[in-house]
Amino acid sequence: MVRTPLTPEERERGERLGRLLREARGSRSMVEVAAAAGLSAETLRKIETGRAPTPAFFTVAALAASLGLSMDDLVRRCAPLPAPRAA
């Protein structure tokens, strides 16, 4: 199966998600947070660094729960930025 290349917007959204997760993780180790979410530390590392910019919904939900984040907040903070309106 050939994967469709990501758009610049998808890459940016993945980078925003990674930054948000890193900030929420704070001083907790990657291994600790990944284990609490039922993921490998490598999966979390890929998401945080933007190498996995489109993680599965249940992966994001598990990370959000382990970090005490609401899915609503994640959507609000990671959703695509609105396009500029034409004048």
C-alpha positions, -999 to 999 in steps of 0.1 A, spaced: 0 0 0 14 34 -10 7 62 15 -4 95 2 21 123 11 10 145 40 0 181 33 18 209 49 -12 215 71 -12 179 83 25 182 91 19 214 110 -10 198 130 13 169 139 40 193 151 14 212 172 3 179 187 38 169 195 46 202 212 14 200 233 22 164 244 58 173 253 45 203 274 19 182 291 44 155 299 66 180 317 92 163 339 76 128 335 97 105 314 87 94 279 88 57 291 65 65 321 39 83 299 40 58 271 36 29 295 6 46 312 -10 50 277 -2 14 267 22 25 240 59 21 233 83 49 241 93 49 205 57 56 194 55 85 218 89 98 206 77 97 170 45 116 178 63 142 199 90 148 172 65 149 143 78 118 127 43 103 132 21 133 125 -12 114 121 -14 90 150 -46 68 153 -75 83 173 -72 57 201 -35 64 204 -42 101 209 -71 93 233 -48 71 254 -21 97 256 -46 124 265 -60 103 293 -26 95 307 -16 132 306 -49 145 320 -58 163 288 -93 165 274 -99 155 238 -118 188 233 -87 208 243 -65 187 220 -88 193 191 -90 230 198 -52 234 201 -43 211 172 -70 218 147 -59 234 114 -56 272 116 -84 290 98 -75 302 63 -72 339 58 -104 355 45 -104 373 12 -110 410 15 
